[in-house]
Amino acid sequence: MSDSSSESEDEIVSYKIHMWDLNQCDPKRCTGRKLQRHNLMKTLRLGQKFGGIILSPMATKSVSPEDKEIIEQHGIAVVDCSWAKLEETPFHRMKGPNMRLLPYLVAANPVNYGKPCELSCVEAIAACFKIVGLDKAASYYLGKFKWGHSFLTLNDEIFDMYKDCKNSKDVVDAQKIYLLKIREEAEKSSSSSSSSDESDSESESETNPETQLTESTVKLDLNA
């Protein structure tokens, strides 16, 4: 497999995509289960090692374009668990030589739409494909869901930044630049709204609170 433009459907479905299923999620909403029904995902046992990219909060590096060959040869594994039960998830029993974090991305799935970093299994898999330049594979997997391609649309700008990187350090730097940009935009929007409210009514001392990005919003604290 040479580049994203040459990916055929046969090549895409041949990628080794696996998950550790902890049975914490609603089966009807579980994107991993749906991928299994399409024969696009296989299950790993707890304690079973995986040689491809493993998306885990225990990792210390971000997924980056330099991981493309690992994904092409050995695949991707995700952990299908509830975001509300992370502390009780036995991540130490799901290991391999290539553990990675995903950088900042916004979810498009119906459960966590618009939330930073709270991705579904298919979004996490597609994000890996997209970051390493396997665009057709990302689109193919997301295409199994009605809302799937909105994930690419929501994150179009930041995906372009990540794809231009070389390694984990570059991805972390790109993430910092992007977060600073959207924080500044939020502050400008808040300032503009406040000024407008004051001009409309001098007696109104408070404006409606606006959502602004803070450090606590970001789930990942990546160290390259």
KEKE-3310 file (N, C-alpha, C; in steps of 0.2 Angstrom, whole numbers, plus 5000, padded with zeros to 4 digits):
npx = (5004:5004:5000:4987:4978:4979:4972:4962:4946:4947:4960:4957:4948:4956:4964:4970:4959:4955:4947:4946:4933:4924:4911:4904:4896:4881:4874:4867:4871:4884:4898:4909:4903:4895:4904:4909:4899:4899:4910:4922:4929:4938:4938:4948:4955:4956:4972:4978:4990:4994:5001:5000:4995:4990:4977:4977:4975:4986:4997:5011:5015:5009:4998:5004:5010:5021:5017:5011:5016:5016:5002:4998:5004:5001:4990:4976:4971:4957:4950:4935:4925:4916:4916:4913:4918:4931:4941:4940:4943:4953:4966:4980:4980:4979:4990:5004:5018:5016:5009:4998:4992:4977:4977:4970:4953:4936:4921:4909:4899:4882:4880:4890:4891:4900:4909:4925:4938:4930:4928:4920:4922:4923:4926:4939:4947:4945:4951:4965:4968:4966:4975:4988:4987:4979:4966:4955:4952:4948:4937:4929:4927:4919:4909:4900:4891:4877:4880:4893:4903:4902:4911:4923:4921:4919:4932:4941:4950:4960:4964:4971:4982:4988:4991:5001:5012:5027:5030:5027:5030:5028:5015:5009:5014:5007:4994:4994:4995:4983:4974:4977:4973:4959:4955:4959:4950:4938:4938:4939:4926:4918:4922:4917:4903:4901:4903:4894:4882:4883:4882:4869:4862:4865:4862:4863:4872:4878:4883:4877:4884:4897:4903:4919:4935:4945:4960:4956:4947:4953:4957:4969:4986:4999:5015:5029)
npy = (4994:5010:5024:5035:5038:5027:5017:5003:4995:4982:4982:4991:4984:4974:4978:4976:4977:4979:4976:4978:4973:4979:4977:4988:4998:5003:4991:4994:5006:5005:5008:5000:4987:4987:4988:4976:4968:4971:4964:4971:4972:4964:4955:4956:4947:4951:4954:4949:4952:4965:4969:4981:4998:5004:5012:5021:5028:5026:5027:5037:5044:5053:5048:5048:5054:5046:5033:5026:5015:5005:5004:5000:4987:4981:4985:4993:4995:4997:5002:4997:5005:5013:5031:5036:5027:5026:5025:5013:5004:4991:4995:4991:4978:4978:4979:4982:4985:4997:5009:5022:5039:5049:5065:5081:5081:5083:5076:5068:5059:5054:5052:5060:5072:5086:5087:5088:5076:5065:5052:5040:5022:5020:5033:5035:5025:5030:5042:5039:5033:5044:5054:5048:5048:5039:5042:5036:5025:5030:5037:5026:5018:5027:5029:5019:5023:5035:5047:5048:5055:5068:5069:5070:5083:5091:5092:5096:5106:5104:5091:5093:5100:5090:5080:5086:5085:5076:5068:5062:5073:5084:5083:5086:5099:5105:5103:5112:5124:5125:5124:5136:5145:5143:5146:5160:5165:5162:5170:5183:5183:5182:5195:5203:5201:5205:5219:5223:5220:5230:5242:5241:5241:5251:5249:5236:5225:5213:5200:5186:5170:5163:5149:5144:5138:5129:5124:5113:5107:5100:5083:5077:5077:5078:5072:5074)
npz = (5000:4995:4994:5000:4989:4981:4988:4988:4990:4994:4999:5010:5018:5022:5032:5049:5061:5077:5094:5111:5120:5133:5137:5142:5136:5128:5118:5106:5102:5101:5091:5088:5089:5078:5068:5069:5065:5051:5048:5049:5061:5074:5089:5104:5118:5135:5141:5130:5118:5106:5090:5083:5081:5097:5104:5119:5135:5143:5135:5129:5118:5104:5090:5074:5058:5055:5059:5049:5042:5052:5055:5042:5041:5053:5059:5069:5086:5097:5113:5119:5129:5142:5143:5156:5164:5165:5175:5181:5171:5165:5159:5159:5156:5142:5131:5121:5109:5103:5108:5108:5110:5105:5097:5100:5095:5089:5094:5084:5085:5089:5103:5110:5103:5098:5109:5115:5111:5116:5108:5098:5095:5081:5076:5082:5076:5062:5064:5066:5054:5046:5050:5047:5033:5026:5019:5012:5018:5031:5027:5022:5033:5042:5034:5036:5045:5047:5052:5051:5041:5045:5056:5050:5043:5054:5060:5050:5048:5058:5056:5044:5048:5057:5048:5041:5049:5055:5066:5083:5092:5083:5081:5093:5095:5084:5089:5101:5095:5088:5098:5105:5095:5094:5106:5107:5097:5104:5115:5108:5103:5114:5120:5110:5110:5123:5122:5113:5120:5130:5124:5119:5131:5144:5157:5159:5167:5166:5155:5144:5148:5139:5131:5133:5128:5139:5148:5155:5147:5138:5136:5134:5139:5131:5130:5120)
capx = (5000:5009:4997:4980:4975:4979:4969:4956:4941:4950:4965:4955:4945:4961:4968:4969:4956:4953:4945:4945:4926:4923:4904:4901:4892:4875:4876:4863:4874:4891:4901:4913:4899:4892:4909:4910:4893:4901:4916:4928:4932:4938:4939:4954:4954:4960:4979:4981:4994:4992:5007:4999:4994:4985:4975:4976:4977:4992:5002:5015:5016:5003:4998:5007:5011:5026:5014:5008:5018:5014:4995:4997:5006:4999:4983:4974:4966:4954:4947:4928:4923:4912:4920:4911:4921:4938:4945:4939:4945:4960:4971:4986:4979:4978:4996:5008:5024:5015:5003:4997:4986:4975:4977:4963:4948:4930:4917:4903:4894:4876:4881:4895:4892:4903:4913:4932:4941:4926:4927:4918:4927:4924:4930:4946:4950:4946:4956:4971:4969:4966:4982:4993:4986:4975:4960:4950:4950:4944:4930:4926:4924:4914:4903:4895:4886:4874:4883:4900:4907:4902:4917:4929:4920:4920:4939:4944:4956:4965:4967:4976:4988:4991:4994:5008:5017:5031:5031:5023:5031:5025:5008:5008:5015:5001:4988:4995:4994:4976:4970:4978:4969:4952:4954:4959:4944:4932:4939:4936:4919:4915:4923:4913:4897:4900:4903:4887:4877:4884:4880:4862:4859:4870:4860:4864:4879:4881:4881:4876:4890:4898:4907:4926:4939:4950:4965:4953:4943:4957:4958:4976:4992:5004:5022:5032)
capy = (5000:5016:5031:5035:5038:5020:5012:4999:4992:4975:4984:4994:4979:4969:4981:4972:4982:4975:4980:4975:4975:4978:4977:4994:5002:5001:4988:4997:5013:5004:5008:4994:4981:4988:4987:4969:4965:4972:4960:4976:4973:4958:4956:4954:4945:4954:4950:4947:4958:4967:4972:4987:5004:5003:5018:5020:5033:5024:5029:5043:5047:5053:5045:5053:5051:5041:5027:5024:5008:5001:5003:4996:4980:4977:4987:4997:4992:5002:4999:4999:5006:5019:5037:5037:5021:5025:5024:5006:5000:4988:4997:4988:4972:4979:4982:4981:4989:5003:5012:5029:5044:5053:5072:5085:5081:5084:5070:5069:5054:5056:5052:5065:5077:5092:5086:5087:5070:5059:5049:5033:5018:5021:5039:5034:5022:5034:5047:5036:5032:5051:5057:5045:5049:5034:5045:5032:5020:5034:5038:5020:5016:5032:5028:5014:5027:5040:5054:5047:5059:5074:5069:5073:5090:5095:5092:5096:5110:5101:5085:5095:5102:5084:5077:5089:5083:5071:5063:5064:5080:5089:5083:5089:5106:5107:5103:5118:5130:5125:5126:5143:5149:5143:5150:5167:5166:5162:5177:5188:5182:5184:5202:5207:5200:5209:5226:5224:5220:5236:5247:5240:5243:5253:5247:5229:5224:5206:5197:5179:5167:5160:5143:5146:5133:5130:5118:5107:5104:5095:5077:5074:5081:5074:5074:5070)
capz = (5000:4994:4997:5001:4983:4978:4992:4985:4995:4996:5004:5016:5023:5024:5038:5055:5066:5083:5100:5118:5122:5140:5138:5146:5132:5125:5111:5101:5100:5100:5084:5087:5088:5071:5063:5069:5060:5044:5047:5049:5067:5078:5097:5108:5125:5140:5142:5123:5116:5099:5088:5079:5085:5102:5107:5126:5139:5146:5130:5131:5112:5100:5084:5069:5051:5055:5061:5044:5041:5057:5053:5036:5042:5059:5061:5075:5091:5102:5119:5119:5136:5144:5146:5163:5168:5163:5181:5183:5165:5166:5153:5160:5153:5135:5129:5115:5108:5099:5112:5106:5111:5099:5099:5101:5090:5092:5092:5080:5086:5093:5111:5113:5098:5099:5114:5113:5113:5118:5102:5098:5092:5073:5076:5084:5070:5057:5065:5065:5046:5043:5052:5043:5026:5023:5019:5009:5024:5036:5024:5022:5040:5044:5029:5039:5050:5044:5054:5051:5038:5049:5060:5045:5042:5060:5061:5044:5048:5062:5052:5039:5052:5059:5042:5039:5054:5054:5072:5089:5094:5078:5082:5099:5093:5080:5094:5105:5090:5086:5104:5106:5090:5095:5113:5105:5094:5109:5119:5104:5102:5120:5120:5105:5113:5129:5120:5110:5125:5134:5120:5119:5137:5149:5164:5160:5170:5165:5148:5145:5148:5133:5132:5131:5129:5144:5148:5158:5142:5134:5139:5133:5140:5127:5131:5115)
cpx = (5004:5006:4990:4976:4974:4975:4963:4952:4944:4956:4963:4952:4950:4965:4966:4966:4953:4951:4945:4938:4925:4915:4901:4897:4886:4876:4873:4867:4882:4894:4905:4909:4896:4898:4910:4905:4895:4908:4922:4931:4932:4940:4945:4952:4959:4967:4982:4984:4993:4998:5006:4998:4988:4983:4973:4978:4984:4998:5006:5017:5009:5003:5000:5008:5016:5024:5011:5010:5016:5006:4994:4999:5003:4992:4982:4970:4964:4951:4939:4925:4919:4917:4918:4914:4928:4943:4945:4941:4952:4964:4977:4986:4978:4984:4999:5014:5022:5009:5003:4991:4984:4975:4970:4959:4941:4925:4911:4897:4888:4876:4885:4896:4895:4908:4920:4934:4937:4924:4924:4923:4929:4928:4937:4950:4951:4951:4963:4973:4970:4973:4988:4992:4982:4968:4954:4947:4946:4937:4926:4923:4919:4908:4898:4890:4883:4877:4890:4905:4907:4908:4923:4928:4921:4928:4943:4951:4961:4968:4972:4982:4991:4994:5000:5013:5021:5031:5026:5024:5028:5018:5006:5009:5009:4995:4988:4993:4987:4972:4971:4974:4962:4950:4954:4952:4938:4932:4937:4929:4915:4916:4918:4905:4896:4899:4896:4882:4877:4881:4872:4858:4864:4869:4862:4871:4882:4879:4880:4882:4891:4903:4914:4930:4944:4955:4961:4948:4947:4959:4965:4981:4998:5011:5026:5038)
cpy = (5006:5022:5030:5035:5031:5015:5009:4997:4986:4977:4987:4989:4974:4972:4977:4977:4978:4980:4975:4977:4973:4977:4982:4998:4999:4998:4991:5003:5011:5003:5002:4988:4981:4986:4979:4965:4966:4968:4965:4976:4966:4960:4953:4952:4950:4950:4948:4953:4959:4971:4979:4993:5003:5010:5018:5026:5032:5025:5036:5047:5048:5049:5050:5050:5046:5034:5023:5016:5003:4999:4998:4988:4977:4980:4992:4993:4997:4998:5002:4999:5012:5025:5038:5032:5020:5023:5016:5001:4998:4989:4993:4981:4972:4982:4979:4985:4996:5007:5019:5033:5047:5060:5075:5084:5081:5079:5072:5064:5057:5057:5058:5070:5083:5092:5085:5080:5064:5056:5042:5029:5019:5028:5039:5031:5026:5040:5045:5036:5039:5054:5054:5045:5044:5036:5041:5027:5024:5035:5031:5017:5020:5031:5023:5017:5033:5047:5054:5052:5066:5075:5072:5081:5094:5096:5093:5100:5107:5095:5087:5097:5095:5080:5080:5088:5077:5065:5066:5071:5085:5089:5087:5097:5109:5108:5110:5124:5130:5127:5133:5147:5149:5146:5157:5169:5166:5168:5183:5189:5184:5192:5206:5207:5205:5217:5228:5224:5227:5242:5247:5243:5245:5251:5240:5228:5218:5204:5189:5175:5163:5154:5145:5139:5134:5124:5112:5104:5099:5089:5075:5079:5077:5077:5070:5067)
cpz = (5000:4996:4997:4994:4979:4982:4989:4991:4998:5001:5011:5021:5025:5030:5044:5060:5071:5089:5106:5120:5129:5142:5143:5143:5130:5118:5105:5098:5099:5093:5083:5086:5080:5066:5063:5065:5053:5043:5046:5056:5070:5085:5099:5115:5129:5141:5135:5120:5108:5096:5084:5084:5090:5105:5114:5130:5143:5141:5132:5124:5108:5093:5079:5063:5051:5057:5055:5042:5046:5056:5047:5037:5048:5062:5067:5080:5096:5108:5119:5126:5137:5146:5153:5167:5167:5169:5183:5177:5166:5160:5153:5157:5145:5133:5123:5114:5105:5102:5110:5109:5105:5102:5099:5094:5093:5089:5088:5081:5090:5100:5113:5108:5101:5105:5112:5116:5115:5112:5103:5095:5085:5072:5077:5079:5064:5058:5064:5057:5043:5044:5048:5036:5023:5023:5017:5015:5029:5033:5024:5028:5043:5040:5031:5044:5046:5046:5053:5048:5041:5054:5056:5044:5048:5062:5055:5044:5053:5059:5047:5042:5055:5054:5039:5043:5052:5060:5077:5091:5090:5079:5088:5098:5089:5085:5098:5101:5089:5092:5106:5101:5092:5102:5111:5102:5099:5113:5115:5103:5108:5121:5116:5107:5119:5127:5117:5115:5129:5130:5119:5125:5142:5156:5165:5161:5168:5158:5149:5144:5142:5135:5129:5133:5135:5144:5151:5153:5138:5138:5139:5134:5137:5129:5125:5117)
residu = (MET:SER:ASP:SER:SER:SER:GLU:SER:GLU:ASP:GLU:ILE:VAL:SER:TYR:LYS:ILE:HIS:MET:TRP:ASP:LEU:ASN:GLN:CYS:ASP:PRO:LYS:ARG:CYS:THR:GLY:ARG:LYS:LEU:GLN:ARG:HIS:ASN:LEU:MET:LYS:THR:LEU:ARG:LEU:GLY:GLN:LYS:PHE:GLY:GLY:ILE:ILE:LEU:SER:PRO:MET:ALA:THR:LYS:SER:VAL:SER:PRO:GLU:ASP:LYS:GLU:ILE:ILE:GLU:GLN:HIS:GLY:ILE:ALA:VAL:VAL:ASP:CYS:SER:TRP:ALA:LYS:LEU:GLU:GLU:THR:PRO:PHE:HIS:ARG:MET:LYS:GLY:PRO:ASN:MET:ARG:LEU:LEU:PRO:TYR:LEU:VAL:ALA:ALA:ASN:PRO:VAL:ASN:TYR:GLY:LYS:PRO:CYS:GLU:LEU:SER:CYS:VAL:GLU:ALA:ILE:ALA:ALA:CYS:PHE:LYS:ILE:VAL:GLY:LEU:ASP:LYS:ALA:ALA:SER:TYR:TYR:LEU:GLY:LYS:PHE:LYS:TRP:GLY:HIS:SER:PHE:LEU:THR:LEU:ASN:ASP:GLU:ILE:PHE:ASP:MET:TYR:LYS:ASP:CYS:LYS:ASN:SER:LYS:ASP:VAL:VAL:ASP:ALA:GLN:LYS:ILE:TYR:LEU:LEU:LYS:ILE:ARG:GLU:GLU:ALA:GLU:LYS:SER:SER:SER:SER:SER:SER:SER:SER:ASP:GLU:SER:ASP:SER:GLU:SER:GLU:SER:GLU:THR:ASN:PRO:GLU:THR:GLN:LEU:THR:GLU:SER:THR:VAL:LYS:LEU:ASP:LEU:ASN:ALA)
# end
